[in-house]
């Protein structure tokens, strides 16, 4: 019984978040959480936008498993690794474009479809941290299999775990946990990728109020051709109890294929993750009982976003495993390949590549266990951190796999090397679970919404400056210091190891500069900041780097404190990353407030418009014909 597998999950595009139109909606701007993001939060990511270093979530590095959990996890790790090394054949799965039946049966026997399902529903109930560790193993061996498993449990029936009634859980979870029934998550449609609010699938309540008639189509659904149970999102009419007006809202439904009217198209032909089943799914007047509404009528958007936010950390962990595999392949080759009388790992060009790959892995792995540890510790706000982790992990995994191919040369380009398949499989990870482009806007706008609470507070206080003198003076002094480039007191010296004091200072300075820049941008653009997406991208990139800095500072500090055998190497990786990241942060923040950069952005907009209008390249060919 191994109880947990990949969360690498989902369908191409089906997990994508908040488009431009959704970002304009203040009620959903901060990732669907029941709490308003303007309330006081312990989230490091949210408080970063206020130039504050709330360290509860990041220092010390999370240690959330007791001895029995660690022992149990080690057993699962051994079983999982053995299964993927001896039973699963990733190359054959890729060639067949399906998971071999013996592999599927073996996964069921291991309990791989139960994941975090509670014991009372025939699952094992792994913690997020335990789950992350097992997901790493899957990510290191077969991302395609990871998608099949993850689409089933991380999103397919995750809504039942998070929002299901006791009756819904009792009815559906046991057979889902055993793998007898497969699940799928049905959100994306031809006209709604990142913009989940624009779906066309509709559910109409029957006259007797006992069921809904569901009709529509979904595309790119992972497990779409295999699933018996679907979490489906559809528009429904909802009456406003206050105004009496009726308007469309998204509602989530648990739909069984056995209800009738559920069909699917053939498996899609894809660049990578070929063994996962991806298909269109159609619903033709499917009769869905009202008791199969999930999360309340009109609550579908909240259900969808919570599913995605709750499970995104698993992708970070899976990709940490993929990076580990890429490094292993590259190092094995570099240690054997002889050129110009030397092993190629002795050349500085190769050493830089290997070191950067190792650093990327260290940051990704640190983020994965920081986020899962926060979740297990009961922190409620981790949406920005999870989005950061997804972006950093997917881009770092791509970078590392590409560098592995480069280090291996022609051998890396050959299918037999194994890394060729990984490159193909990895390309999707920057698209689904929220495209990285949309998630960058999400990070920036969610954080800025939170930061705007500070500005509103001082504006309110200024209406009665005498009665609110403390607030006015305190916040006014901070704003003035930031404008003058002076420290407002942000420091990490009390929580980082002395050996990392320089990196700690670089990070503290980055936090202060970040807060000052956000403040400046909000004052300058106000609500129109949403239209400055090139600026927002730079802000998000700075936030990603700063979260990476605190993640490795926390982890390396723990290793140094505990005299870990790898402490010195971890210290080096931390210091190199923080130094390079601080330079990137400075650059991105400078660009975001630069008038010259803004003019460049305007020129890029003009270039893009001209290219689109021309249907391609604008200029004449240099030969004139």
C-alpha positions in Angstrom: 0.0 0.0 0.0 1.7 3.1 -1.0 -1.0 5.6 -1.0 -0.1 8.6 -3.1 1.3 9.5 -6.4 1.6 12.2 -8.8 -0.1 15.4 -8.8 1.6 16.5 -12.0 -2.0 16.5 -13.1 -4.6 17.7 -15.4 -5.5 18.7 -18.7 -3.8 21.0 -21.1 -5.3 24.3 -20.1 -8.1 23.1 -17.9 -6.6 24.4 -14.7 -5.9 27.9 -15.9 -6.9 30.8 -13.8 -8.1 34.4 -13.9 -8.0 36.1 -17.3 -8.0 39.8 -17.8 -11.7 39.9 -17.4 -11.7 37.9 -14.2 -8.8 40.0 -12.8 -11.1 43.0 -13.0 -13.5 41.3 -10.6 -12.5 42.3 -7.0 -14.5 39.5 -5.5 -12.3 36.8 -7.1 -9.0 38.7 -7.4 -7.3 37.0 -4.6 -7.6 33.3 -5.5 -10.6 32.1 -4.2 -10.4 31.8 -0.6 -13.1 32.3 1.8 -11.2 35.1 3.6 -10.7 38.5 2.2 -7.0 39.0 1.3 -7.1 42.5 2.9 -7.4 40.9 6.3 -4.2 40.5 8.3 -2.5 37.5 6.9 0.6 35.4 7.9 1.4 34.7 4.3 5.0 35.7 3.4 4.0 36.2 -0.2 1.1 38.6 0.6 3.1 40.6 3.1 6.0 40.9 0.7 3.8 43.3 -1.3 3.7 45.5 1.8 7.4 45.4 2.2 7.1 43.4 5.4 8.9 40.2 6.3 6.3 38.1 8.1 8.5 35.0 8.7 6.0 32.6 10.4 5.6 30.6 7.2 9.2 30.6 6.1 11.4 30.4 9.3 12.3 27.9 10.5 12.1 25.5 7.6 9.0 23.3 8.2 9.4 20.1 10.1 5.8 18.8 10.3 6.2 15.0 10.5 6.5 13.0 13.6 8.7 9.8 13.8 5.9 7.4 12.9 4.9 9.4 9.9 8.6 9.5 8.7 8.9 5.7 9.2 5.7 5.1 7.3 6.8 7.4 4.5 10.1 5.7 4.1 8.3 2.4 3.6 6.1 4.0 0.9 9.1 5.6 -0.7 10.9 2.3 -1.0 7.9 0.6 -2.5 7.2 3.4 -4.9 10.7 3.6 -6.2 10.9 -0.2 -6.6 7.7 -0.3 -8.6 8.7 2.4 -11.0 12.2 0.9 -11.5 11.0 -2.7 -12.0 7.4 -2.6 -13.3 6.6 0.6 -15.0 8.2 1.0 -18.5 8.0 4.7 -19.3 9.4 4.3 -22.9 6.9 1.6 -23.7 4.0 3.8 -22.2 5.2 6.6 -24.4 5.4 4.4 -27.5 2.0 2.8 -26.9 0.4 6.2 -26.0 -1.3 4.5 -23.1 -0.3 3.2 -19.7 0.3 -0.6 -19.8 -2.5 -2.5 -18.2 0.0 -4.3 -15.9 1.2 -0.9 -14.7 -2.4 0.3 -14.0 -3.2 -2.9 -12.0 0.1 -2.6 -10.1 -0.7 1.0 -9.2 -4.1 -0.1 -7.9 -2.5 -2.8 -5.8 -0.2 -0.3 -4.3 -3.0 2.0 -3.4 -1.8 4.7 -5.8 -5.3 6.0 -6.6 -6.2 6.6 -2.9 -3.7 9.4 -2.2 -5.0 11.6 0.5 -8.4 10.0 0.8 -9.2 9.5 4.5 -9.0 6.0 6.0 -12.7 5.9 6.7 -13.2 6.1 2.9 -10.7 3.4 2.1 -7.8 5.7 1.5 -4.6 6.3 3.5 -4.9 10.0 4.3 -1.4 11.1 3.6 -0.3 14.5 4.7 0.7 17.0 2.1 4.3 16.6 2.9 4.2 12.8 2.7 2.3 13.2 -0.6 4.9 15.6 -2.0 7.7 13.1 -1.3 6.0 10.3 -3.2 5.1 12.6 -6.0 8.8 13.4 -6.4 9.5 9.8 -7.2 6.8 9.7 -9.9 8.1 12.9 -11.4 11.6 11.4 -11.6 10.3 8.3 -13.5 7.2 9.0 -15.7 5.4 12.3 -15.9 2.8 10.7 -18.2 1.8 8.2 -15.5 1.9 11.1 -13.1 -0.7 12.9 -15.1 -3.1 9.9 -15.2 -2.8 9.6 -11.4 -2.9 13.3 -10.7 -5.8 14.1 -13.0 -7.8 11.4 -11.1 -7.1 12.5 -7.6 -5.5 15.9 -7.4 -8.2 17.5 -9.5 -10.7 14.8 -10.7 -12.2 14.1 -7.3 -10.4 16.7 -5.2 -13.5 18.8 -5.1 -15.4 15.9 -3.3 -12.6 15.9 -0.7 -12.7 19.6 -0.2 -16.4 20.4 -0.6 -18.3 17.2 -0.7 -21.1 16.4 1.8 -20.8 13.4 4.0 -23.1 11.5 1.7 -21.2 12.4 -1.4 -17.9 11.3 0.2 -19.3 8.0 1.4 -20.9 7.3 -2.0 -17.9 8.2 -4.3 -14.6 8.1 -2.5 -14.2 4.4 -1.8 -14.3 3.3 -5.4 -12.3 6.3 -6.5 -9.6 5.5 -3.9 -9.3 1.9 -5.1 -9.1 2.9 -8.7 -12.2 1.0 -9.6 -13.6 4.3 -10.8 -11.5 6.9 -12.5 -12.2 10.6 -12.2 -11.7 13.7 -14.4 -11.9 17.5 -14.0 -14.0 19.2 -16.7 -13.6 23.0 -16.8 -11.9 24.0 -20.1 -14.0 24.6 -23.2 -13.1 25.8 -26.7 -13.9 29.4 -25.8 -12.7 29.3 -22.2 -9.1 28.5 -21.4 -7.7 30.9 -18.8 -11.1 32.7 -18.5 -13.1 30.1 -16.5 -16.0 32.6 -16.2 -16.8 32.4 -19.9 -17.8 28.7 -20.1 -20.9 27.8 -22.2 -21.9 24.5 -20.7 -25.2 25.0 -19.0 -27.3 23.1 -16.4 -31.1 23.8 -16.2 -33.1 22.9 -13.1 -36.0 20.6 -13.9 -39.6 21.9 -13.1 -39.9 19.5 -10.2 -36.6 20.8 -8.8 -35.1 17.2 -8.5 -32.4 17.3 -11.1 -30.5 19.4 -13.6 -30.3 18.8 -17.3 -26.6 19.4 -18.2 -25.5 20.0 -21.8 -22.2 21.2 -23.3 -18.7 20.1 -24.2 -15.3 20.2 -22.6 -11.9 19.9 -24.3 -8.5 18.6 -23.4 -9.8 16.6 -20.4 -7.2 14.3 -18.9 -8.7 10.9 -18.2 -11.6 12.1 -20.3 -11.9 8.8 -22.1 -11.3 6.7 -19.0 -13.3 8.4 -16.3 -16.6 7.2 -14.7 -16.8 10.2 -12.4 -16.5 13.8 -13.6 -16.3 17.1 -11.7 -18.1 19.4 -14.2 -18.5 23.1 -14.2 -21.6 24.7 -15.8 -23.5 27.9 -15.9 -26.8 27.9 -13.9 -29.4 30.5 -13.2 -29.1 31.9 -9.6 -31.6 34.2 -8.0 -30.3 37.0 -5.9 -32.2 36.8 -2.6 -31.8 40.5 -2.0 -32.6 42.1 -5.4 -34.7 39.2 -6.8 -32.6 39.4 -10.0 -31.6 36.2 -11.8 -28.1 35.9 -13.2 -25.8 33.2 -14.5 -23.2 31.7 -12.1 -20.9 28.8 -12.4 -21.9 25.6 -10.4 -19.9 22.4 -9.9 -21.5 19.0 -10.3 -20.5 15.4 -9.7 -21.5 13.6 -12.9 -21.5 9.9 -13.4 -21.0 8.4 -16.9 -23.7 6.0 -16.0 -26.3 8.9 -15.9 -26.4 8.6 -19.7 -25.7 11.3 -22.2 -22.0 11.4 -21.4 -19.6 10.6 -24.3 -16.1 11.4 -25.3 -14.0 11.8 -28.4 -10.8 9.8 -29.4 -7.6 10.4 -27.5 -5.8 13.5 -28.6 -2.4 13.3 -30.2 0.1 15.2 -28.1 3.7 16.4 -28.1 4.3 14.7 -24.7 2.7 12.9 -21.8 1.5 10.6 -24.5 0.5 7.8 -22.3 -2.1 10.0 -20.5 -5.6 9.9 -22.0 -6.7 13.4 -23.1 -10.0 13.7 -24.9 -13.1 15.9 -25.5 -16.0 15.1 -23.3 -19.7 15.8 -24.3 -22.8 16.2 -22.1 -26.1 15.8 -23.8 -29.1 16.5 -21.5 -27.4 14.6 -18.7 -29.8 14.1 -15.9 -27.9 15.1 -12.7 -29.6 14.8 -9.3 -29.7 18.0 -7.3 -27.8 16.2 -4.5 -24.8 16.0 -6.8 -24.3 19.8 -6.7 -20.8 20.3 -5.3 -20.1 23.3 -3.1 -23.5 24.9 -3.5 -25.4 26.4 -6.4 -23.4 29.3 -7.9 -20.3 28.3 -5.9 -18.5 26.6 -8.8 -15.8 29.2 -9.3 -14.8 28.9 -5.7 -14.7 25.1 -6.0 -12.5 25.2 -9.1 -10.0 27.7 -7.8 -9.7 25.9 -4.4 -9.1 22.6 -6.2 -6.3 24.2 -8.2 -4.7 26.2 -5.4 -4.9 23.2 -2.9 -3.0 20.9 -5.2 -0.5 23.0 -7.0 2.3 22.3 -4.6 2.3 18.7 -5.8 3.4 19.8 -9.3 6.3 21.6 -7.7 7.4 18.4 -5.9 6.9 16.2 -9.0 9.1 18.6 -11.1 11.7 18.6 -8.3 11.9 14.8 -9.1 12.2 15.5 -12.8 15.0 17.9 -12.3 16.8 15.4 -10.1 16.5 12.9 -13.0 17.9 15.4 -15.5 20.8 16.2 -13.3 21.6 12.5 -12.8 21.6 11.9 -16.6 23.8 15.0 -17.2 26.3 14.2 -14.4 26.6 10.6 -15.4 27.5 11.6 -18.9 29.8 14.5 -17.9 31.8 12.2 -15.5 32.4 9.6 -18.3 32.8 11.7 -21.5 36.4 12.4 -22.5 37.2 15.4 -24.7 40.6 17.1 -25.3 42.2 14.8 -22.8 39.8 15.7 -20.0 36.5 14.6 -18.6 34.0 17.2 -19.7 32.9 18.0 -16.1 36.4 19.5 -15.6 35.6 22.3 -18.0 34.3 25.6 -16.5 31.5 25.8 -19.1 30.2 22.4 -18.0 30.7 23.2 -14.3 28.6 26.3 -14.5 25.8 24.4 -16.2 25.8 21.6 -13.6 26.0 24.1 -10.7 23.1 26.1 -12.1 21.0 22.9 -12.5 21.8 21.9 -8.9 20.8 25.4 -7.6 17.6 25.3 -9.6 16.8 21.9 -8.0 17.6 23.1 -4.5 15.3 26.1 -4.9 12.5 24.0 -6.4 12.7 21.3 -3.8 12.9 23.9 -1.0 9.7 25.6 -2.3 7.9 22.3 -2.6 8.4 21.4 1.0 8.0 24.9 2.3 4.5 25.1 0.8 3.5 21.5 1.8 4.8 22.1 5.3 2.8 25.4 5.5 -0.4 23.5 4.5 0.2 20.7 7.0 0.9 23.3 9.7 -2.6 24.8 9.1 -1.7 28.0 7.4 -4.6 29.2 5.3 -3.0 31.6 2.9 -0.5 30.0 0.6 -2.0 30.8 -2.8 0.7 33.2 -3.9 3.5 30.9 -2.7 1.9 27.9 -4.6 1.6 29.9 -7.8 5.3 31.0 -7.4 6.3 27.4 -6.9 4.5 26.2 -10.0 6.1 28.9 -12.2 9.6 28.4 -10.8 9.4 24.6 -10.9 8.0 24.3 -14.4 10.5 26.8 -15.9 13.4 25.3 -14.0 12.6 21.8 -15.0 12.5 22.9 -18.6 15.8 24.7 -18.2 17.5 21.7 -16.5 16.2 19.1 -19.0 17.4 21.3 -21.9 20.8 21.8 -20.3 21.0 18.0 -19.7 20.5 17.5 -23.5 23.2 20.1 -24.1 25.7 18.5 -21.8 25.0 15.1 -23.3 25.3 16.5 -26.8 24.1 14.2 -29.7 23.5 11.4 -27.2 20.9 13.6 -25.4 19.0 14.2 -28.6 18.6 10.5 -29.2 15.4 8.9 -27.9 17.3 6.1 -26.3 18.9 8.6 -23.8 15.6 9.0 -21.9 16.0 12.7 -21.6 14.3 13.3 -25.0 11.0 12.1 -23.7 11.3 14.2 -20.6 11.8 17.4 -22.7 8.6 16.6 -24.6 6.7 15.7 -21.4 7.8 18.9 -19.6 6.5 21.4 -22.2 2.9 21.2 -21.0 3.7 22.1 -17.4 4.1 25.8 -18.2 0.6 25.7 -19.7 -1.7 23.8 -17.5 -2.4 24.2 -13.8 -2.6 27.9 -14.7 -0.5 29.1 -17.5 2.6 30.8 -16.2 1.6 34.0 -18.0 -1.8 34.2 -16.2 -0.2 33.1 -12.9 2.3 35.9 -13.1 -0.6 38.4 -13.4 -2.4 36.6 -10.6 0.6 36.9 -8.2 1.1 40.6 -9.0 -2.6 41.6 -8.7 -3.4 39.5 -5.7 -0.4 40.9 -3.9 -1.2 44.5 -4.9 -4.8 44.1 -3.8 -3.5 43.1 -0.4 -0.9 45.9 -0.4 -3.6 48.5 -1.3 -5.1 47.9 2.2 -2.2 49.8 3.7 -2.8 52.8 1.4 -6.5 52.7 2.2 -5.7 52.6 5.9 -3.5 55.7 5.8 -6.0 57.6 3.5 -8.7 56.8 6.0 -6.5 57.9 8.9 -5.7 61.2 7.2 -9.4 62.2 7.3 -8.9 62.5 11.1 -5.1 62.9 11.5 -5.3 64.0 15.1 -7.3 61.0 16.2 -5.1 58.6 14.2 -1.8 60.2 14.8 0.0 56.9 15.5 -1.1 55.4 12.2 -0.3 58.5 10.2 3.1 58.9 11.7 4.0 55.2 11.6 3.0 54.6 8.0 4.0 58.0 6.8 7.5 57.5 8.2 7.8 54.1 6.5 6.7 55.6 3.2 9.2 58.5 3.5 12.1 56.2 4.3 11.2 54.0 1.3 11.1 57.0 -1.0 14.6 58.0 0.3 16.0 54.5 0.0 16.4 54.1 3.7 15.8 51.0 5.7 12.4 50.6 7.4 13.8 48.0 9.7 13.3 44.8 7.7 15.9 42.3 8.8 16.4 38.5 8.7 19.5 38.4 10.9 17.6 36.8 13.8 16.4 33.8 11.8 19.2 33.1 9.3 22.5 31.3 10.2 25.5 33.6 10.7 27.3 32.1 7.7 24.5 33.4 5.5 24.3 36.9 6.9 25.3 38.5 3.6 22.6 36.6 1.7 20.1 37.5 4.5 20.9 41.2 4.1 20.5 40.9 0.3 17.1 39.4 0.9 16.0 41.9 3.4 17.0 44.7 1.1 15.1 43.1 -1.8 12.0 42.9 0.4 12.2 46.6 1.2 12.8 47.6 -2.4 10.0 45.4 -3.5 7.5 47.0 -1.0 8.6 50.5 -2.0 8.2 49.7 -5.7 4.7 48.3 -5.2 3.7 51.3 -3.2 5.1 53.6 -5.9 3.2 51.7 -8.7 -0.1 51.7 -6.8 0.2 55.5 -6.2 1.1 56.1 -9.8 -1.4 53.8 -11.6 -4.1 53.2 -9.0 -6.8 50.9 -10.5 -5.3 51.1 -14.0 -2.3 49.0 -12.9 -4.3 46.0 -14.3 -3.6 47.4 -17.8 0.2 47.5 -17.2 0.8 43.8 -17.7 4.5 44.2 -18.8 5.1 46.0 -15.5 3.2 43.3 -13.6 5.3 40.6 -15.1 8.4 42.3 -13.7 6.9 42.6 -10.3 5.9 39.0 -10.3 9.4 37.9 -11.4 10.8 39.9 -8.5 8.4 38.2 -6.1 9.3 34.8 -7.4 13.0 35.4 -6.8 12.5 36.8 -3.3 10.4 33.8 -2.3 13.1 31.6 -3.7 15.7 33.5 -1.6 13.8 33.0 1.7 13.1 29.4 0.9 16.8 28.5 0.5 17.9 30.8 3.3 15.6 28.9 5.6 16.6 25.5 4.5 20.3 26.2 4.3 20.2 27.7 7.8 18.6 24.5 9.2 21.3 22.4 7.5 24.1 24.6 8.9 22.6 24.6 12.4 22.2 20.8 12.3 25.7 20.2 10.8 24.3 18.3 7.9 26.9 16.5 5.7 25.8 18.6 2.8 25.6 21.9 4.7 28.6 23.5 3.0 27.3 22.8 -0.5 23.8 24.0 0.5 25.3 27.2 1.9 27.2 27.7 -1.4 24.0 27.1 -3.4 22.0 29.5 -1.2 24.6 32.2 -1.4 25.0 32.0 -5.2 21.2 32.0 -5.7 20.6 34.9 -3.4 23.4 37.0 -4.9 22.1 36.4 -8.5 18.5 36.7 -7.5 19.1 40.0 -5.8 20.6 41.4 -9.0 17.5 40.2 -11.0 15.2 41.7 -8.4 17.0 45.1 -8.6 16.8 45.0 -12.4 13.1 44.0 -12.5 12.0 46.6 -10.0 14.0 49.3 -11.8 12.4 48.4 -15.1 8.9 48.4 -13.6 9.2 52.1 -12.5 11.4 53.4 -15.4 10.0 55.9 -17.8 12.4 54.7 -20.5 11.2 51.1 -20.0 7.6 52.3 -20.2 8.4 53.8 -23.6 9.9 50.5 -24.7 6.8 48.7 -23.6 4.7 51.1 -25.7 6.9 50.3 -28.7 6.6 46.6 -28.1 2.8 47.0 -28.0 3.0 48.8 -31.4 5.2 46.1 -32.9 2.8 43.4 -31.7 -0.1 45.2 -33.2 1.6 45.7 -36.5 2.6 42.0 -36.7 -0.9 40.8 -35.8 -2.4 43.2 -38.4 0.0 41.9 -41.1 -0.7 38.3 -40.1 3.0 37.7 -39.6 6.3 39.5 -40.4 5.9 43.1 -41.3 9.2 44.1 -43.0 10.2 43.3 -46.6 12.6 40.4 -47.2 16.2 41.7 -47.3 16.5 40.5 -50.9 13.4 42.5 -51.9 11.4 39.6 -53.2 
